[in-house]
């Protein structure tokens, strides 16, 4: 499996876990924060490049989150609250 395919698989898995959120915008924001906190900068840059090249295999939620992420690549994610994770 090539590295981009693995990132797409990981992004789609995260999106699938967040798909049950009642509000799409909340799911998108949660995914962006997750990517900012837990993915290395090079991983984030590569998934954004993949989206910009067409992003064919990304789920709609992953696509929206990565589009949002592309505008926030250099931002630090908000701090976590003690005892709280971003896991749905």
N, C-alpha and C positions, 0 to 999 in steps of 0.2 A: 504494500500500500504506500503510495507516495505521501509526503508530508502534508500537502494541501488536502488530500482526501481524508487524512486522519483529522485535521482541524475541522473540516466540514462535518465529519461524523460527530465529533465532540460538540460542535456548536448546535447541531440538530438534536443531539441528546439533551443538552441543556434546555433548548427550546421546548422539547417534548415534555420535560418535567415541569415547565412553567406554563404550559398551554391551558392548564385548568384555572389559571387566574381569571377572575371574573372580568377584569378590565385589561384589554390588550396593552394599553399604555403602561400599566403597572408591571406586566410581564416583560415588556421591552426594557423598561428601566432596571428591573431586577437583573435581567440578563446582562445588560451593559455593566452594571456594578460588579457582577460576578466576573465578567471578563477582565475588568480593570483590576480586580483584587487578586485573581488567581491565575491569570494567563501572563506569561512573560511578554514584555514589549514586542519582541520579534514575532511571537505567535499572533498578537493582536494586529500587528502591521501586515502579516501575511494573509490573515483572514479578510482584512479590509481590501487588500490588493486582489484577492480572489473575487470578492463581491464586485469590485470595480471592473474586473475582467468579464463580468457576466453573472457570476455566482449561481450558475445553473442548478446545482444540487442542494442549495440551501432552502430550508423550509421558510414559509412566509414570516414566521415570528423571528427566526434567526436572521433572515434578511433585514427586517426592520431594525433589529437590535444592532446589527453590524453597521448598518447605515448610520444609526445614531452614534455608535461608537466612533465612526470615522471622523465625526466632528469633535470628539472628546479624547482623542488618542493621547494627548500630552497632559491631560488632567489627572490629578490624584483622586481616587475614589473617596467618597465620604467615609469617615471612620465607622467601624462597627460598634454597635451598642453592646455593652458587656452582657454575655450570656445569650446573644442573639446572633443567628446566622442568616444568610440570605437564601438558605435552602427552603424550598417550598414545602 
